[in-house]
Amino acid sequence: YIKETNADATIFTLIEAICNKETEKSIKLYRKFIYESVEPVKIIALLASKYRLIYQVKILYQEGKNKYDISKILKVHSYPVSLAITLSYKYSEKELLKILSELYYIDLDFKKGKINIENALELFILKRSK
């Protein structure tokens, strides 16, 4: 058992808030992290991982698999799978693929020096509120 630091616990709170489309809470937490010099790339990686899980779970759940089958297939504990099943109702497959693509291009454009990652990620969060 590894104890999470407060920063880690809060970053997961941020990820959950974004995935739950809680814009005000997301922006508040995000700005707190930027102020505390948390790397936006870390946030992007965690978001991409979460949205990828939601997408995979959505597909498998629609195929009739239960959370335990999905856990075995994806080699993930059943608790995050349960959370992903709940979140999957908030998104269409198309929307999840679009989000994953957006995160990929934010990361890529940042690495190419084309964008300010802090602003791009904040815009990404704001777009989730629709």
MOBELGI-V556549 format. One record per pair of residues at least 24 apart in sequence whose ideal C-beta (glycine too) atoms are under 7 Angstrom apart, sorted by the first residue. I is the first residue (numbers start at 1). J is the second residue. D is the distance in Angstrom with one decimal. If there is no record, write none. Layout:
BEGIN
i=I j=J d=D
i=I j=J d=D
END
This chain:
BEGIN
i=11 j=38 d=7.0
i=11 j=43 d=6.9
i=11 j=46 d=6.5
i=14 j=43 d=7.0
i=15 j=46 d=5.2
i=15 j=47 d=6.0
i=15 j=50 d=5.3
i=18 j=47 d=6.4
i=18 j=125 d=5.7
i=18 j=128 d=5.9
i=19 j=50 d=5.9
i=19 j=54 d=7.0
i=19 j=87 d=5.3
i=21 j=90 d=6.5
i=21 j=128 d=5.3
i=21 j=129 d=6.0
i=23 j=125 d=6.8
i=23 j=126 d=6.5
i=23 j=128 d=6.7
i=23 j=129 d=3.7
i=26 j=125 d=4.9
i=27 j=122 d=6.9
i=27 j=125 d=6.0
i=30 j=122 d=6.3
i=30 j=125 d=5.9
i=34 j=118 d=5.6
i=40 j=117 d=4.5
i=40 j=118 d=5.7
i=40 j=121 d=5.0
i=41 j=107 d=6.9
i=43 j=121 d=6.4
i=44 j=103 d=5.6
i=44 j=106 d=6.2
i=44 j=107 d=5.3
i=44 j=121 d=6.6
i=47 j=103 d=5.8
i=48 j=100 d=6.4
i=48 j=103 d=4.7
i=51 j=96 d=6.0
i=51 j=99 d=5.2
i=51 j=100 d=5.5
i=52 j=100 d=6.3
i=53 j=80 d=6.5
i=53 j=84 d=5.0
i=54 j=84 d=4.8
i=54 j=87 d=5.1
i=54 j=88 d=5.3
i=54 j=91 d=6.6
i=54 j=96 d=6.1
i=55 j=96 d=4.2
i=55 j=97 d=6.9
i=55 j=100 d=6.8
i=57 j=81 d=5.8
i=57 j=84 d=4.0
i=57 j=85 d=5.7
i=57 j=88 d=5.8
i=58 j=88 d=3.9
i=58 j=93 d=6.4
i=58 j=96 d=6.8
i=61 j=85 d=5.6
i=61 j=88 d=6.5
END
